[in-house]
Amino acid sequence: MRDYEYLISIALRDKLKESIKGRVFCKVEYDYLYISIQTRELDRFEYKVYDFADKLITGRLIVNEIAATVVANYKKYILAYFTY
């Protein structure tokens, strides 16, 4: 299972680095996928995907969909940060 965790974390980090400027950190810990994005201007943005093993086994874990969801939530976070 560790090999899959590592491969998915690296694939997701590479996919996020295409559209996000800043430090992107992905890891699997305690059956959830933890994603952290940090920039100089903003505080840390964190996103978690729960039930990692179950989603991996049933095939509901798609890196492109997770990356799109994280990018959409990160955009909302940026807009909320700069509009208030």
C-alpha positions as CSV (number, residue, x, y, z in Angstrom):
1,M,0.0,0.0,0.0
2,R,2.9,2.4,0.7
3,D,3.9,2.3,-3.0
4,Y,0.5,3.4,-4.1
5,E,0.4,6.1,-1.5
6,Y,3.7,7.5,-2.7
7,L,2.9,7.3,-6.4
8,I,-0.5,9.0,-6.0
9,S,1.0,11.7,-3.7
10,I,3.7,12.5,-6.3
11,A,1.3,12.4,-9.2
12,L,-1.1,14.7,-7.4
13,R,1.7,17.1,-6.4
14,D,3.0,17.3,-10.0
15,K,-0.5,17.9,-11.3
16,L,-1.1,20.7,-8.8
17,K,2.3,22.3,-9.6
18,E,1.1,22.9,-13.1
19,S,-1.5,25.4,-12.0
20,I,-0.4,26.6,-8.5
21,K,2.6,28.7,-7.7
22,G,3.9,28.0,-4.2
23,R,4.9,25.1,-2.1
24,V,2.7,22.0,-2.6
25,F,2.9,19.2,-0.2
26,C,1.0,15.9,-0.5
27,K,1.1,12.9,1.8
28,V,-1.1,10.0,2.9
29,E,-1.5,9.6,6.7
30,Y,-4.0,7.7,8.8
31,D,-6.2,6.8,5.9
32,Y,-6.6,10.4,4.5
33,L,-4.8,12.3,1.8
34,Y,-3.4,15.5,3.1
35,I,-2.7,18.4,0.7
36,S,-1.0,21.6,1.8
37,I,-0.3,24.7,-0.3
38,Q,1.8,27.5,1.1
39,T,2.8,30.9,-0.5
40,R,4.6,34.0,0.7
41,E,1.5,36.2,0.5
42,L,-1.1,33.8,1.9
43,D,-1.3,31.6,4.9
44,R,-1.3,27.8,4.5
45,F,-4.2,26.2,2.6
46,E,-5.0,22.7,3.6
47,Y,-7.3,20.1,2.0
48,K,-8.0,16.5,3.1
49,V,-9.5,13.6,1.3
50,Y,-10.9,11.1,3.8
51,D,-11.2,7.3,3.3
52,F,-8.2,7.1,1.1
53,A,-7.8,3.3,1.1
54,D,-11.5,2.7,0.4
55,K,-11.5,5.1,-2.5
56,L,-8.3,3.6,-3.9
57,I,-9.6,0.0,-3.7
58,T,-13.0,0.9,-5.3
59,G,-11.5,3.0,-8.0
60,R,-13.1,6.3,-6.9
61,L,-9.7,8.0,-6.4
62,I,-8.8,9.9,-9.6
63,V,-5.9,12.3,-9.4
64,N,-7.3,14.7,-12.1
65,E,-10.6,15.1,-10.2
66,I,-8.9,15.6,-6.9
67,A,-6.5,18.2,-8.4
68,A,-9.5,20.0,-10.0
69,T,-11.3,20.1,-6.7
70,V,-8.3,21.3,-4.8
71,V,-7.6,24.1,-7.4
72,A,-11.3,25.2,-7.3
73,N,-11.3,25.4,-3.5
74,Y,-7.9,27.1,-3.5
75,K,-9.3,29.8,-5.9
76,K,-12.2,30.3,-3.5
77,Y,-9.8,30.7,-0.7
78,I,-7.7,33.3,-2.5
79,L,-10.8,35.3,-3.5
80,A,-12.1,35.2,0.0
81,Y,-8.7,36.3,1.4
82,F,-8.3,39.3,-0.9
83,T,-11.9,40.5,-1.0
84,Y,-12.4,41.0,2.7
